[in-house]
């Protein structure tokens, strides 16, 4: 992501990939640390990428659902590389984690700076880092039958998918909010309880639906329901 920031310049679209990283950051992390501040791991055999997108292609009405749309495009990039019988087990977790059999195989971080939005993605292709702090268990795509050299094809397909969608604009069916929400919902994992890691006691919730703003409706064990705006689910 730092390389993409440095190279973005006047580019409307830019893809930067890496086979390894010496530093990284994740949601609610800090430089050199991953999600929730855990030590960052970038095992060899996986792929790490950032796409820089100029803000002119992301008006506010598009940006609102873009975290979901980016997750959907990642699913579309990875799914064709799996055997047909395995594709139904590749699912999305709100807002844009990619899961295989309920375990995390790709994560995403969106940041904005100056004229660009940066979409950073790490995909577990051949190696799944061990998770020992209560986060979502990990998996790799080779477990699902993907070839072990699929990292760069996924990165290129993800980049091409984002570029095509944004160039077509919101008049294209794929870019309409209702269609983004419907396509994302069709690929999400709904029947698995998750935990709110930012709440005291890490309460368990069941995902129910996505609303028009892209917020996730969940039900607690006591039957209470709530719309999540920005929470870390595991």
Buried (B, 14 or more C-beta within 10 A) or exposed (E): BBEBBEEBEEBBBBBBBBEEBEEBBBBBBEEEBBBBBBEBBBBEBBBBBBBBBBBEBBEEEBBBBBBBBBBBBBBBBBBEBBEEEBBEBBBBBBBBBBBBBBBBBBBBBBBEEEBBBBBBBBBBBBBBBEBEEEBBBBBBBBBBBBEEEBBEBBBBBBBBBBBEBBEEEBEEEBBEBEBBBEBBBEBBBEEEEBBBBEEEEEBEBBBBBBEEEBBBBBBBEEEEEBEBEEBBBB
